[in-house]
Structure formats: C-alpha cells, structure tokens
C-alpha cells in the first residue's frame, strides 16, 4: 500500500470484495432498485418494538447476509469497521455485540459506508487482517427523531429536504477470493461553506464531494473516461446538480452520463415523501452493495468511483446555530477480471 498524491491510498494487493449484504425497508423496496437488494422488509419495525431496535436488526441482518454469501463464520472476521447516525453509534455498538467480533467504531455520518470500506481495505492490504468487514445502517424514523422532528410530529419539510433510507449495507473484504477488487481510496477533508439548515443536506455536502472527487483525479492522474461510473453518496437532486456544476466550472471535470447519485437512484421521484431524494448512512451502502455490484457482476460496469458524502452535524450544534461541516470519502472498485 502507498500514498499517491496528497490524499489517495493505492492498494498494492488489491483486496477482494468477497461478499456484501443489502437489506432495506418497504419504501426502498418500492423504488426502482427494489429487485437489487438481498432482502426487502415490509415492516419498518422489522419485528421490533422501537425504531432504534429495528435499525439494529437491519444492521445485524446485512452482516449475516454477507457472511452467509461468503460461506464464512463470524469468527473468521478479524475486524469490523462500522458506524451509524445515532448518538454514540449505538446501532453499530450493539450490532457488534451480537456479532462478537473485534470492533472499531467509526463516524462519518452518511460517508460511513466508504470510510469503513476504505479502512477495511487498508487493514487487509497492510496485512493486519485476512478478513475485514465494513458495515453501516440508518432508519428514516430514527434519523428524524435524532436530527429533526419525530415522524409523529408531522412537521412540514421543504422540497430540498431528503428522505433517510431505511436499511443496512455490509461488505466483507479479504486477501484472496473471487469478486471485485478495491484498488484505491481517496480520503476527504472537512469542508464547510456555511450552510446551517438541516433540511439542506445536499447543498451542504456538495462542496465536500467536489473536493474529494477533484483530488482523486489529481492524485491518480486519471480522466473521467477511465471510469464507467462516478457515483456520489446522497446529494440527491439538489446537491448533485450543484456538485456537477462545481466540478465543471471550477475543476474542469465533466462526467456527463457517467455521473450518478445514490440518493437519486434509490427512489422514484414520484414516490410520496422522498422530496429531493435519499440520504442516510444506508443510502450509499445499499445502492453500492446491492445495485452497483450486481451491475458489475453482470459485466455492465468494470471500474467505478463511489464517493460517499457525510454531514457532520449534531442536534446540539444545529441548535447552537453552527454551520454544517461535511466530508466525502471515495473508493475505487474494479471488476476482478478487469484489474
């Protein structure tokens, strides 16, 4: 493994993305990608008696799905990197208790999926683990209660708001095996252009996505044509448009149809209450570990850059009038036969 440029890790062993799990709730299953997920639950409570317990159950199911698909037992996992949106990352903490594997908790808000995947690949590439797991989860009702208002409150939202994805994504990274390879990771800087409204996540996160994507191309010397797809995590329709304009005007990067967003892909725009699109830790995780990797398996994609975006706010910082610091982390995934 080595550092190329200023912020990009190049993995010399090209760790293998052995297996993934993508578990979602009913609204996500109704969207255009519904058939691409491993499990779609019709009950947002997932058989539990609270939203928080439901989110934890989604997390545990995604991890167990990945293990089952890889034909591996829990005790083969040398380290689990995981986090979520809730205070003290309780979903990941309690989920790790159930899995009973070595655990390192991370918090990158909605960038957690690629942050954890980058760390898992780094650990395997450096020889500190034979198998590492990366996982995250979110739930619409836990996130609303945490960062805005409980759904029971029925507060009005502007069209720029986003719908937190209910679900969980998990990935197992190994030194050997069959599957896509993780070749690079670009670690983002915290960017804050002064957006304060918790209903403006897309505009707040867009500059961080632009900063990381531009840095990736500078560090690697690659061009947009080197990728079949460049995907942001959950900027949704408002933030994605801003990012596209900034990349073109300020960085001279034009992606055209190669530029997509998980928050736009996961929901049909005509679905009720999705507003400008999806968000949440699970958004990038389930779209990547479900839809995008299935496209790679079908031979439709050979090399993709997935840039997950995160808004690093807390209820307390918002109440005190602070602006929203944001970060984005990008990972390159390549089809095994193509590396």
Backbone torsions as a table, in degrees:
resi	resn	phi	psi	omega
1	UNK	NA	145.2	176.9
2	UNK	-152.8	159.8	176.3
3	UNK	-88.9	126.3	173.6
4	UNK	-116.0	137.2	-174.6
5	UNK	66.4	-140.1	-175.9
6	UNK	-103.5	-31.0	-170.6
7	UNK	-136.4	9.5	-173.2
8	UNK	-112.3	131.0	174.9
9	UNK	-95.7	132.6	172.9
10	UNK	-109.7	122.1	-174.9
11	UNK	-90.4	116.1	-174.6
12	UNK	-69.5	-34.0	-178.4
13	UNK	-89.0	-7.2	-179.4
14	UNK	50.2	69.8	-178.3
15	UNK	-52.1	149.0	-174.9
16	UNK	-94.0	133.3	172.1
17	UNK	-86.2	90.6	-168.9
18	UNK	-68.5	-45.5	-176.7
19	UNK	-159.8	156.5	179.1
20	UNK	-137.2	162.7	173.1
21	UNK	-133.0	133.1	179.1
22	UNK	-132.6	111.1	-176.8
23	UNK	-121.6	131.8	-174.4
24	UNK	-134.5	171.1	178.0
25	UNK	-93.3	-173.1	-172.9
26	UNK	-65.6	-42.7	-177.7
27	UNK	-63.9	-38.6	179.0
28	UNK	-67.8	-36.4	178.4
29	UNK	-68.1	-25.7	179.0
30	UNK	-79.6	-14.0	-177.3
31	UNK	-75.8	179.2	-175.9
32	UNK	-66.9	-15.0	-179.2
33	UNK	-103.4	11.1	-172.7
34	UNK	-51.9	-35.5	-177.6
35	UNK	-79.0	-7.3	-174.6
36	UNK	-93.3	-4.7	-178.5
37	UNK	-96.6	154.1	-179.1
38	UNK	-68.7	-41.8	-178.4
39	UNK	-141.1	135.2	173.6
40	UNK	-118.3	118.0	178.5
41	UNK	-93.6	132.5	177.7
42	UNK	-83.3	-16.2	179.6
43	UNK	-103.7	111.8	-180.0
44	UNK	-64.0	-20.0	174.5
45	UNK	-79.1	-14.7	179.7
46	UNK	50.2	39.3	176.8
47	UNK	77.6	5.7	-177.5
48	UNK	-102.1	175.6	-177.8
49	UNK	-106.9	10.7	173.6
50	UNK	-152.6	157.5	178.1
51	UNK	-62.6	-40.6	-177.4
52	UNK	-64.0	-41.2	176.6
53	UNK	-66.9	-33.9	177.3
54	UNK	-63.9	-44.1	178.9
55	UNK	-60.6	-42.3	178.3
56	UNK	-60.9	-39.8	-179.7
57	UNK	-67.2	-39.5	174.8
58	UNK	-57.3	-45.1	-179.6
59	UNK	-59.0	-50.0	-178.2
60	UNK	-62.5	-38.7	-179.7
61	UNK	-66.9	-40.7	179.8
62	UNK	-63.2	-42.7	178.7
63	UNK	-63.8	-44.6	-179.9
64	UNK	-67.7	-33.2	176.6
65	UNK	-62.8	-45.3	178.6
66	UNK	-62.6	-42.6	179.0
67	UNK	-62.7	-42.5	-179.5
68	UNK	-64.9	-43.3	-179.7
69	UNK	-65.5	-31.5	179.0
70	UNK	-84.9	-7.7	-176.5
71	UNK	57.9	45.5	-179.6
72	UNK	-122.3	149.3	174.4
73	UNK	-90.3	160.4	179.9
74	UNK	-53.2	-41.7	-171.7
75	UNK	-71.2	-3.9	175.1
76	UNK	-81.2	-20.7	-179.5
77	UNK	-74.4	118.0	-178.2
78	UNK	-80.6	-28.5	177.7
79	UNK	-159.6	141.9	175.2
80	UNK	-113.2	123.3	171.3
81	UNK	-103.8	122.1	-176.6
82	UNK	-155.8	155.6	176.8
83	UNK	-165.3	176.1	-179.1
84	UNK	-156.6	-164.9	-175.7
85	UNK	-96.4	-13.9	-171.1
86	UNK	-82.4	159.2	-179.7
87	UNK	-51.7	133.2	179.6
88	UNK	57.4	27.4	-179.2
89	UNK	37.8	53.6	-174.0
90	UNK	-66.0	-29.8	178.0
91	UNK	-61.6	-48.3	179.8
92	UNK	-66.6	-41.1	-178.6
93	UNK	-60.6	-49.5	-178.6
94	UNK	-72.1	-33.7	176.0
95	UNK	-64.7	-39.2	177.4
96	UNK	-66.0	-32.1	175.7
97	UNK	-61.6	-42.3	179.3
98	UNK	-67.4	-42.3	-178.3
99	UNK	-70.7	-30.3	178.0
100	UNK	57.9	50.7	176.4
101	UNK	-126.4	160.7	176.1
102	UNK	-55.9	136.3	-166.6
103	UNK	-135.5	132.8	170.7
104	UNK	-125.4	113.1	-178.8
105	UNK	-79.8	140.8	178.4
106	UNK	-130.2	155.1	174.4
107	UNK	-136.5	115.3	174.3
108	UNK	-133.3	21.2	-173.3
109	UNK	52.9	-132.0	-175.4
110	UNK	-74.8	-3.4	173.8
111	UNK	-88.2	1.1	-173.4
112	UNK	-59.7	-32.3	-178.0
113	UNK	-60.3	-48.6	-178.3
114	UNK	-82.4	-26.9	173.6
115	UNK	-61.8	-48.5	-179.0
116	UNK	-67.7	-36.8	179.4
117	UNK	-67.4	-39.9	177.6
118	UNK	-62.8	-42.1	179.7
119	UNK	-67.4	-38.7	177.9
120	UNK	-63.5	-44.3	179.2
121	UNK	-65.3	-40.9	178.3
122	UNK	-61.2	-43.8	-178.1
123	UNK	-64.1	-43.1	178.6
124	UNK	-68.7	-43.9	-178.3
125	UNK	-62.5	-35.1	-179.0
126	UNK	-80.7	-6.4	177.6
127	UNK	88.1	11.4	-179.7
128	UNK	-88.7	-6.2	177.4
129	UNK	-154.3	145.7	171.7
130	UNK	-87.3	-34.3	177.2
131	UNK	-137.6	126.6	175.9
132	UNK	-126.0	144.0	179.6
133	UNK	-113.7	141.6	174.4
134	UNK	-122.0	132.2	-176.2
135	UNK	-152.0	154.1	175.5
136	UNK	-158.4	167.6	-179.0
137	UNK	-156.9	159.7	171.0
138	UNK	-154.1	165.3	179.9
139	UNK	-145.9	133.2	-176.0
140	UNK	-54.4	-44.8	-174.3
141	UNK	-77.2	-29.4	175.8
142	UNK	-72.9	-38.3	-179.7
143	UNK	-67.9	-40.0	178.6
144	UNK	-62.5	-42.1	-180.0
145	UNK	-67.3	-36.0	-176.9
146	UNK	-73.4	-46.5	-167.9
147	UNK	-110.4	-18.5	-178.4
148	UNK	-131.8	-105.8	179.4
149	UNK	-133.0	145.5	176.4
150	UNK	-54.9	147.5	-178.4
151	UNK	-58.6	-30.4	179.9
152	UNK	-64.1	-22.3	-178.8
153	UNK	-67.8	-33.0	176.9
154	UNK	71.0	28.4	-178.9
155	UNK	-67.6	146.2	178.9
156	UNK	-72.9	145.7	177.9
157	UNK	-125.5	148.8	176.4
158	UNK	-77.1	161.6	-179.4
159	UNK	-64.6	-15.5	177.9
160	UNK	-78.9	-12.3	-179.8
161	UNK	-66.9	165.9	-179.6
162	UNK	-125.7	162.1	-178.5
163	UNK	-104.7	114.9	179.8
164	UNK	-64.3	130.3	-178.7
165	UNK	-74.8	134.2	174.2
166	UNK	-94.7	117.3	-179.7
167	UNK	159.9	-170.8	-179.2
168	UNK	-154.7	145.5	175.7
169	UNK	-128.6	139.6	179.2
170	UNK	-138.0	147.8	179.7
171	UNK	-138.5	143.8	175.6
172	UNK	-111.3	125.1	-179.4
173	UNK	-110.3	132.1	-178.2
174	UNK	-132.3	167.2	178.6
175	UNK	-76.1	-31.8	179.8
176	UNK	-135.9	168.0	178.0
177	UNK	129.3	-178.1	178.7
178	UNK	-101.9	146.8	178.3
179	UNK	138.5	178.3	177.9
180	UNK	-62.7	156.7	-179.6
181	UNK	-110.6	145.7	175.6
182	UNK	-100.6	115.9	-171.2
183	UNK	-107.5	-29.9	-177.4
184	UNK	-147.1	157.7	170.4
185	UNK	-144.6	131.2	176.4
186	UNK	-109.5	118.5	-175.8
187	UNK	-91.1	124.4	-173.1
188	UNK	-83.8	160.6	173.3
189	UNK	-96.2	157.4	176.0
190	UNK	-76.8	127.4	-179.0
191	UNK	-123.6	134.4	-177.9
192	UNK	-142.3	109.1	179.9
193	UNK	-102.5	15.8	169.3
194	UNK	96.4	5.4	176.6
195	UNK	-67.8	133.8	-176.5
196	UNK	-114.5	-23.3	-173.9
197	UNK	-76.0	128.1	176.4
198	UNK	-69.7	-4.6	175.8
199	UNK	-95.2	4.5	-178.3
200	UNK	-119.4	49.3	-176.6
201	UNK	-64.0	-42.1	-178.7
202	UNK	-59.5	-54.8	177.4
203	UNK	-60.6	-33.6	179.5
204	UNK	-67.4	-40.6	-173.7
205	UNK	-86.5	-21.0	-175.1
206	UNK	-55.3	-46.0	179.6
207	UNK	-61.5	-34.3	177.4
208	UNK	-66.8	-40.9	177.6
209	UNK	-62.1	-43.7	179.3
210	UNK	-61.6	-43.7	-179.0
211	UNK	-60.5	-45.5	-177.7
212	UNK	-71.2	-43.4	-179.9
213	UNK	-63.7	-44.7	178.8
214	UNK	-62.3	-42.3	178.8
215	UNK	-62.7	-38.2	179.1
216	UNK	-59.5	-45.7	-178.5
217	UNK	-69.9	-33.5	175.8
218	UNK	-67.9	-43.2	-177.6
219	UNK	-67.5	-40.5	-174.3
220	UNK	-89.7	-20.4	-175.7
221	UNK	74.3	11.3	-180.0
222	UNK	-83.6	167.9	177.4
223	UNK	-118.1	165.0	178.0
224	UNK	-56.0	-30.5	-178.6
225	UNK	-68.4	-13.7	178.6
226	UNK	-76.7	-7.3	-177.5
227	UNK	-122.0	142.8	173.3
228	UNK	-78.9	-27.5	-176.2
229	UNK	-155.5	135.8	169.8
230	UNK	-118.0	117.1	-171.2
231	UNK	-121.0	127.9	172.3
232	UNK	-90.7	161.2	-171.6
233	UNK	-74.0	-61.3	-177.0
234	UNK	-158.9	57.8	175.0
235	UNK	-80.2	-21.8	-177.5
236	UNK	60.8	-170.8	-169.1
237	UNK	-66.6	-36.5	-178.3
238	UNK	-73.3	-53.0	-177.4
239	UNK	-66.9	-36.4	-178.8
240	UNK	-64.3	-39.6	178.3
241	UNK	-64.4	-41.3	177.9
242	UNK	-62.5	-45.2	179.9
243	UNK	-61.6	-42.5	-179.8
244	UNK	-60.9	-42.5	179.7
245	UNK	-67.5	-42.3	-180.0
246	UNK	-65.8	-40.9	179.1
247	UNK	-61.7	-39.7	-179.6
248	UNK	-73.6	-50.0	-173.8
249	UNK	-74.7	-39.1	-174.0
250	UNK	-98.0	-26.3	-175.1
251	UNK	-115.5	-9.6	-178.5
252	UNK	67.8	26.3	179.6
253	UNK	-107.5	119.7	-178.9
254	UNK	-123.0	117.4	-174.1
255	UNK	-102.8	-21.1	-179.2
256	UNK	59.0	-132.9	-178.0
257	UNK	-71.2	-9.5	178.1
258	UNK	-73.9	-14.7	-172.7
259	UNK	-97.8	114.5	-178.0
260	UNK	-128.9	173.1	178.8
261	UNK	-140.4	132.2	-178.4
262	UNK	-61.9	-35.4	-179.7
263	UNK	-67.8	-23.1	175.5
264	UNK	-86.3	-38.7	-175.3
265	UNK	-67.3	-35.8	-167.2
266	UNK	-75.3	-28.7	-178.0
267	UNK	-117.5	144.8	167.8
268	UNK	-72.4	130.7	-178.3
269	UNK	-59.9	-19.6	178.8
270	UNK	-86.9	-6.0	175.9
271	UNK	-64.7	144.3	-178.0
272	UNK	-70.5	140.9	170.9
273	UNK	63.4	29.4	172.1
274	UNK	-100.2	-11.0	176.4
275	UNK	55.2	-124.0	-176.3
276	UNK	-85.2	-4.9	178.5
277	UNK	140.3	-169.1	-174.6
278	UNK	-86.3	162.4	175.5
279	UNK	-155.5	-171.5	178.7
280	UNK	95.1	158.0	-178.8
281	UNK	-55.6	-36.2	-176.2
282	UNK	-75.5	-17.1	-174.0
283	UNK	-59.2	-61.9	179.7
284	UNK	-65.2	-36.3	-176.9
285	UNK	-62.7	-51.9	-174.8
286	UNK	-73.9	-33.6	177.9
287	UNK	-67.5	-41.6	179.3
288	UNK	-70.3	-52.5	-174.7
289	UNK	-74.8	-16.9	175.7
290	UNK	-102.0	-82.0	-172.8
291	UNK	-61.0	-54.0	-172.8
292	UNK	-66.4	-41.7	179.4
293	UNK	-70.3	-29.3	174.5
294	UNK	-68.1	-37.5	175.1
295	UNK	-63.5	-36.8	177.9
296	UNK	-67.1	-40.9	177.8
297	UNK	-61.5	-35.4	-179.8
298	UNK	-78.3	-1.9	179.8
299	UNK	81.2	12.2	-179.1
300	UNK	-82.3	-22.4	180.0
301	UNK	-132.3	139.3	177.4
302	UNK	-109.7	-41.1	-179.3
303	UNK	-140.0	126.0	179.4
304	UNK	-129.0	151.4	172.8
305	UNK	-115.0	116.6	-178.8
306	UNK	-108.4	118.1	-177.3
307	UNK	-115.2	100.5	-179.4
308	UNK	-84.5	136.7	-175.1
309	UNK	-112.5	144.2	-178.3
310	UNK	-138.2	136.1	175.4
311	UNK	-98.7	115.2	-170.2
312	UNK	-92.2	48.2	178.5
313	UNK	-95.6	167.6	171.1
314	UNK	-134.8	161.9	176.7
315	UNK	-55.0	-39.8	-178.1
316	UNK	-66.3	-44.3	-179.0
317	UNK	-64.1	-38.1	178.1
318	UNK	-65.7	-42.6	180.0
319	UNK	-64.9	-25.8	178.9
320	UNK	-91.1	7.5	174.5
321	UNK	80.9	15.0	179.4
322	UNK	-73.3	153.3	172.2
323	UNK	-78.1	178.3	-171.3
324	UNK	-108.8	105.3	173.5
325	UNK	-70.1	141.1	-177.8
326	UNK	-133.0	156.7	-179.5
327	UNK	-144.5	155.5	177.0
328	UNK	-142.1	136.5	178.3
329	UNK	-123.6	137.1	-175.0
330	UNK	-120.6	140.7	179.2
331	UNK	-129.2	137.8	175.8
332	UNK	-97.1	126.6	177.4
333	UNK	-119.9	130.0	-177.6
334	UNK	-126.3	142.8	178.0
335	UNK	-62.3	132.5	-171.9
336	UNK	-51.9	-43.3	-177.5
337	UNK	-71.4	-13.3	-171.8
338	UNK	-98.9	-15.9	-175.0
339	UNK	-66.9	NA	NA
